[in-house]
Amino acid sequence: MIPTGRAAILLGGASLVALVVSPTIGVALAIGVVAATVVDVVQSRRTPKVARSHPRIVPRGQAVALTVEVDAASRRAVTIRQPLPPDLTAEPSIGIGRLDTTLLAHRRGHHRLPPVATRTAGPLGLGATIRTDTEASDIVVFPDILTARRLARAVATGRFSSEGLRRGRLMGIGTEFESIRDYTPDDDIRQVNWRATARLGRPMSNEYRIDQDRDIVLVIDSARLMAAPLNGLTRLDAAVDAATAVAYTADALGDRVGVVAFDRAVRRNVAPRRRGGEAVVHAIFDLEPTADEADYDIAFRLVERMKRALVIVFTDLLETSAARPMLEAIPVLARRHSVIVAGSRDADLVSTVSTPPDRLDDVFRAAVAVDALDAREGVARKLERTGASVIEADVGQLPAACVRAYLEAKARARI
């Protein structure tokens, strides 16, 4: 309860309690505060110079630096806030005078970064002006190109041993002879050079270099089933990441690489070419699943007419009835090409089967999961009978698994 003759003034976020003896003095004081506030607001209307910097191309799931700063004269008085669209996050998103933050993109494609919002306070802190002082800018979100380049670099430098291949340069049986060296325990017996062994008195092996100038065609199913979520991504996200890794590895090995993406029609088509990795990534980075059914026949007939190649088909391995169109179309490719069918393993299904049940509901869920896994294994066996190889790996391991399968196909001289 405020006694008679006293007034409380709250203006511009600052409170001023004035104890006055007479109404005249109170009115005069109020006018003075209003005048000071108006002057403060006018002072706050000085437009700060704002500069924002960030990469234009951002890999999905990889944090990059975003910096916003104002001119030195305004730093203490300006609060900076960076608004964000739903598929981008930044922590922190607010700063005083300068904002140094990490930007994280969660979805591939084209995104629009809104203008920076600034709040400039007056010298007395009684008033402030809020404005947007920059233009909106475009950000292009690529697949996980950092992992793809790391895998390609590991292959090129012979450091792919963690993914199951021997250290040293990438070699294989049945390709191009390069040199003779000392035998090592992990050499295939077919590599032994018996004449050199007899002449030198110690085991010697032939070393082979995998041929270059091979064609790799990446076929990506972008129909509705590829929208299924897996570990915060979609099956299509996992496929695009794996295709990117294979494309960059093909560049590192001197092979030609291209891509075909399809649903009920062919959506993207890049013919195999030397150093084609970047062309492949630019063609598929914004590929999104559609609501259509996949027409394998139309895509496979396009690829069937190409020069003999290693064809990697990225799709979802379903139960037999749903996978029948793919099973019927695969022989079209297998007649001419070496075919690999790659898909993401559903870790939730595997976990449901391997976790001991606590309740009756858990038993029912495990039974359903077992049926689903058995159906996928049945499809895989049928695909293998058509002459195709099948890869199924966890989302994070699919790029390395596809690169490994590509290298093994080269080592067996299947392409």
C-alpha positions in Angstrom: 0.0 0.0 0.0 1.5 3.3 -1.2 0.7 6.3 1.1 -1.2 9.3 -0.3 1.0 11.7 -2.1 3.6 9.2 -3.0 4.0 7.7 -6.6 5.9 4.6 -7.9 7.2 4.9 -11.5 8.4 1.9 -13.6 9.7 2.9 -17.0 11.9 1.2 -19.5 12.7 -1.7 -17.2 14.1 0.5 -14.4 11.9 1.4 -11.4 12.0 4.7 -9.7 10.1 5.3 -6.5 9.6 9.0 -5.8 8.5 10.2 -2.4 6.9 13.5 -2.9 5.5 15.9 -0.5 3.2 17.8 -2.9 1.5 16.7 -6.2 3.3 19.5 -8.1 6.8 18.2 -7.3 5.6 14.7 -8.2 4.3 15.7 -11.6 7.5 17.6 -12.3 9.6 14.6 -11.3 7.5 12.3 -13.5 7.9 14.7 -16.5 11.6 14.7 -15.9 11.8 10.9 -15.9 9.7 10.7 -19.0 12.0 13.2 -20.7 15.1 11.3 -19.7 13.5 8.1 -21.0 12.7 9.7 -24.3 16.3 10.9 -24.7 17.6 7.5 -23.7 15.4 5.9 -26.4 16.6 8.4 -29.0 20.2 7.5 -28.0 19.5 3.8 -28.3 18.3 4.3 -31.9 21.9 4.6 -33.2 22.3 1.7 -35.6 25.2 -0.6 -34.7 27.4 -2.1 -37.4 26.7 -5.8 -37.4 28.9 -8.5 -39.1 28.0 -12.2 -39.3 30.3 -14.9 -40.6 29.7 -18.6 -41.1 30.5 -21.3 -43.7 28.0 -21.5 -46.6 28.3 -25.3 -46.8 27.8 -27.2 -43.6 28.0 -31.0 -43.1 24.9 -32.5 -41.5 25.6 -33.4 -37.8 29.0 -31.6 -37.7 29.3 -28.4 -35.6 30.7 -25.3 -37.4 31.6 -21.9 -36.1 29.2 -18.9 -36.4 30.3 -15.5 -35.3 28.3 -12.2 -35.0 29.9 -9.0 -33.8 29.1 -5.3 -33.6 31.4 -2.3 -33.9 33.5 -1.6 -30.8 31.6 1.6 -29.9 28.4 -0.4 -29.5 29.5 -3.6 -27.8 28.6 -2.9 -24.2 25.1 -1.7 -25.1 24.0 -4.3 -27.8 22.5 -7.7 -27.1 22.7 -10.1 -30.0 20.3 -12.9 -30.8 20.5 -15.3 -33.7 17.1 -16.7 -34.6 17.1 -20.2 -36.2 14.9 -22.3 -38.4 13.7 -25.7 -37.0 16.5 -27.8 -38.6 19.4 -25.7 -37.3 20.5 -25.3 -33.7 23.1 -23.1 -32.0 24.4 -23.0 -28.5 24.6 -20.3 -27.2 22.2 -18.2 -29.4 22.5 -14.9 -27.4 25.6 -12.8 -26.7 26.5 -9.3 -25.5 28.5 -7.3 -28.1 29.7 -10.5 -29.8 28.3 -13.9 -30.3 30.6 -16.9 -30.8 28.6 -20.0 -31.2 28.5 -23.4 -32.8 26.0 -24.1 -35.5 24.6 -27.6 -35.9 22.5 -28.7 -38.9 20.2 -31.7 -38.5 18.7 -32.0 -42.0 20.3 -32.0 -45.4 19.3 -29.5 -48.1 18.9 -25.8 -48.5 18.2 -23.7 -45.4 17.7 -20.0 -44.8 19.4 -18.4 -41.8 17.3 -15.5 -40.5 18.7 -12.0 -39.9 20.4 -11.2 -36.6 18.2 -9.5 -34.0 19.9 -6.8 -31.9 18.7 -4.9 -28.8 20.5 -1.6 -28.2 20.1 -0.1 -24.7 20.3 3.6 -24.0 23.0 5.1 -21.8 20.7 5.2 -18.8 19.1 1.8 -19.3 15.6 3.3 -19.4 14.9 2.5 -23.1 16.0 0.2 -25.8 15.6 -0.3 -29.6 15.2 -3.8 -31.2 16.0 -4.2 -34.8 17.3 -6.7 -37.4 20.5 -5.5 -38.8 21.6 -8.1 -41.3 20.2 -9.8 -44.4 19.1 -13.5 -44.3 21.7 -15.8 -45.6 21.6 -19.3 -47.3 23.2 -22.4 -45.8 23.6 -25.6 -47.8 23.7 -28.7 -45.6 25.6 -31.6 -47.2 25.6 -35.2 -46.0 28.3 -36.4 -43.6 31.2 -35.5 -45.9 33.7 -35.4 -43.1 33.3 -39.1 -42.4 33.3 -39.8 -46.2 36.5 -38.0 -46.7 38.1 -39.6 -43.7 37.3 -43.1 -45.1 38.5 -42.1 -48.6 41.8 -40.8 -47.1 42.2 -43.9 -45.0 41.8 -46.1 -48.1 44.2 -44.0 -50.2 46.9 -44.1 -47.5 46.5 -47.7 -46.6 45.0 -47.0 -43.1 41.7 -48.8 -43.6 42.8 -51.7 -41.4 40.3 -50.9 -38.7 37.5 -51.7 -41.1 38.9 -55.2 -41.8 41.6 -54.7 -44.5 45.3 -55.3 -44.1 47.6 -52.3 -43.6 49.6 -51.1 -46.5 48.6 -50.1 -50.0 45.3 -51.4 -51.3 46.1 -54.7 -53.1 44.1 -57.6 -54.4 44.2 -61.0 -56.1 43.7 -61.2 -59.9 44.5 -57.6 -60.7 47.6 -55.9 -62.0 51.0 -57.2 -60.9 53.2 -54.6 -59.3 56.2 -56.1 -57.4 57.7 -59.0 -55.4 58.2 -58.6 -51.7 58.8 -60.7 -48.6 55.9 -63.1 -47.6 53.8 -62.1 -44.6 51.6 -64.4 -42.6 48.4 -62.8 -43.8 49.2 -63.3 -47.5 47.1 -65.6 -49.6 49.0 -68.7 -50.6 48.2 -67.9 -54.2 50.4 -64.8 -53.9 53.6 -66.9 -53.2 56.2 -66.5 -56.0 57.8 -70.0 -55.9 60.7 -69.1 -58.3 61.7 -66.1 -56.2 61.3 -68.1 -53.1 63.7 -70.8 -54.4 66.2 -68.3 -55.7 66.4 -66.2 -52.5 65.9 -69.0 -50.0 63.0 -67.2 -48.2 59.3 -67.0 -48.8 58.4 -64.3 -51.3 55.0 -63.0 -52.5 53.7 -61.2 -55.6 52.1 -57.9 -54.9 49.2 -56.7 -57.0 47.7 -53.3 -57.6 44.0 -53.0 -58.0 43.1 -51.7 -61.4 41.8 -48.1 -61.9 39.3 -46.9 -64.5 36.4 -48.9 -63.2 32.8 -47.7 -63.2 30.8 -47.4 -60.0 27.0 -46.7 -60.2 25.2 -45.8 -56.9 21.4 -46.4 -57.2 19.4 -44.8 -54.4 15.8 -45.6 -53.6 14.1 -42.4 -52.4 10.6 -43.7 -52.2 8.3 -43.7 -49.1 9.9 -46.6 -47.2 13.2 -44.7 -47.1 11.5 -42.1 -44.8 11.5 -44.6 -41.9 13.4 -43.1 -38.9 16.6 -44.7 -37.6 18.6 -43.2 -34.7 17.4 -39.6 -35.4 18.0 -40.0 -39.2 16.0 -41.6 -42.0 17.0 -44.6 -44.0 17.5 -42.2 -46.9 20.0 -40.1 -44.8 22.0 -43.3 -44.1 21.9 -44.2 -47.8 23.1 -40.8 -48.9 25.9 -40.8 -46.3 27.1 -44.2 -47.5 26.8 -43.3 -51.2 28.9 -40.2 -50.4 31.6 -42.3 -48.8 31.8 -44.7 -51.8 31.9 -41.7 -54.2 34.8 -40.1 -52.5 36.7 -43.4 -52.2 36.2 -44.0 -56.0 37.8 -40.6 -56.5 40.7 -41.6 -54.3 41.2 -44.8 -56.3 40.8 -43.3 -59.8 37.5 -45.0 -60.6 34.6 -43.4 -62.4 31.5 -42.9 -60.3 27.9 -41.8 -61.0 24.5 -41.9 -59.3 20.8 -42.7 -60.1 18.1 -41.8 -57.6 14.6 -42.9 -58.1 11.1 -43.4 -56.7 8.3 -44.0 -59.2 10.6 -42.2 -61.7 14.2 -41.4 -62.1 14.9 -38.2 -60.0 18.6 -37.8 -60.4 21.0 -39.2 -63.0 24.7 -38.5 -63.1 26.7 -40.7 -65.5 29.9 -42.3 -64.2 32.8 -40.0 -64.6 36.4 -39.6 -63.3 36.6 -37.4 -60.2 32.8 -37.7 -60.1 32.5 -37.6 -56.3 31.6 -33.9 -56.0 29.0 -34.2 -58.8 27.4 -37.1 -57.0 27.2 -35.2 -53.7 25.8 -32.1 -55.4 23.1 -34.3 -57.1 21.9 -36.0 -53.9 22.6 -33.7 -50.9 19.0 -32.4 -51.0 17.3 -35.7 -51.9 14.2 -36.3 -49.8 11.9 -39.3 -49.6 8.7 -39.0 -51.4 5.2 -40.6 -50.8 5.5 -42.8 -54.0 6.3 -46.5 -54.3 9.7 -47.4 -55.7 9.7 -48.5 -59.4 12.9 -50.6 -59.4 12.3 -51.7 -63.0 12.5 -48.2 -64.5 15.7 -47.4 -62.6 17.4 -50.8 -63.2 16.7 -50.7 -66.9 18.4 -47.4 -67.1 21.5 -48.8 -65.3 21.4 -52.0 -67.3 22.2 -50.2 -70.5 25.4 -48.6 -69.0 28.9 -50.0 -69.3 29.7 -52.9 -67.0 30.0 -51.6 -63.5 29.8 -52.2 -59.8 26.2 -51.2 -58.9 25.4 -50.5 -55.3 21.6 -50.3 -54.7 20.7 -48.5 -51.5 17.2 -49.6 -50.4 15.3 -51.1 -47.5 15.3 -54.9 -47.1 11.7 -55.8 -46.4 9.7 -59.0 -46.0 9.3 -61.1 -49.2 5.9 -59.8 -50.4 6.9 -56.1 -50.1 10.3 -56.8 -51.6 9.0 -58.7 -54.6 9.3 -55.9 -57.1 13.0 -55.5 -56.2 13.6 -59.3 -56.3 12.0 -59.4 -59.8 14.0 -56.5 -61.1 17.5 -57.4 -59.7 18.2 -60.0 -62.4 18.0 -57.2 -64.9 21.1 -55.7 -63.4 22.9 -59.0 -62.4 23.0 -60.1 -66.1 25.5 -57.3 -66.9 26.8 -55.8 -63.7 28.2 -56.8 -60.3 25.5 -55.9 -57.8 25.5 -55.1 -54.1 22.3 -54.3 -52.2 22.9 -52.2 -49.1 20.5 -51.3 -46.3 20.5 -50.0 -42.7 20.0 -52.5 -39.9 17.3 -51.6 -37.5 19.1 -51.4 -34.1 15.8 -51.3 -32.2 14.7 -54.7 -33.6 18.1 -56.2 -32.7 17.9 -54.8 -29.2 14.4 -56.0 -28.7 15.4 -59.6 -29.6 18.6 -59.5 -27.5 17.2 -57.9 -24.4 15.7 -60.4 -21.8 12.0 -59.6 -21.3 10.7 -58.1 -18.1 7.0 -58.2 -18.9 4.6 -60.1 -21.1 4.5 -57.2 -23.5 8.2 -57.5 -24.0 7.8 -61.1 -25.1 5.2 -60.1 -27.7 7.4 -57.3 -29.0 10.4 -59.7 -29.2 8.3 -62.2 -31.2 7.3 -59.5 -33.7 11.0 -58.4 -33.9 12.1 -62.0 -34.6 9.6 -62.3 -37.4 10.7 -59.0 -38.9 14.4 -60.0 -38.8 13.7 -63.4 -40.2 11.8 -61.8 -43.1 14.7 -59.5 -43.9 17.1 -62.5 -43.8 14.8 -64.3 -46.2 14.9 -61.4 -48.6 18.7 -61.3 -48.3 19.0 -65.0 -49.2 16.8 -64.6 -52.2 18.8 -61.6 -53.4 22.0 -63.6 -53.1 20.5 -66.4 -55.2 20.0 -63.8 -58.0 23.8 -63.1 -57.9 23.7 -60.0 -55.8 25.7 -59.4 -52.6 23.9 -58.0 -49.6 25.1 -55.6 -46.9 23.2 -54.7 -43.8 24.9 -52.5 -41.2 24.0 -50.1 -38.4 23.4 -46.6 -39.5 26.8 -45.3 -38.3 28.6 -48.3 -39.8 27.0 -48.4 -43.2 29.5 -46.0 -45.0 32.5 -48.1 -43.9 30.6 -51.4 -44.7 29.9 -50.1 -48.3 33.4 -48.9 -48.8 34.7 -52.3 -47.6 32.4 -54.1 -50.0 33.5 -51.9 -52.9 37.2 -52.7 -52.1 36.5 -56.4 -51.9 34.8 -56.3 -55.2 37.8 -54.6 -56.8 40.1 -57.1 -55.1 38.2 -60.0 -56.6 38.3 -58.3 -60.0 34.5 -58.4 -60.2 34.4 -54.9 -61.8 
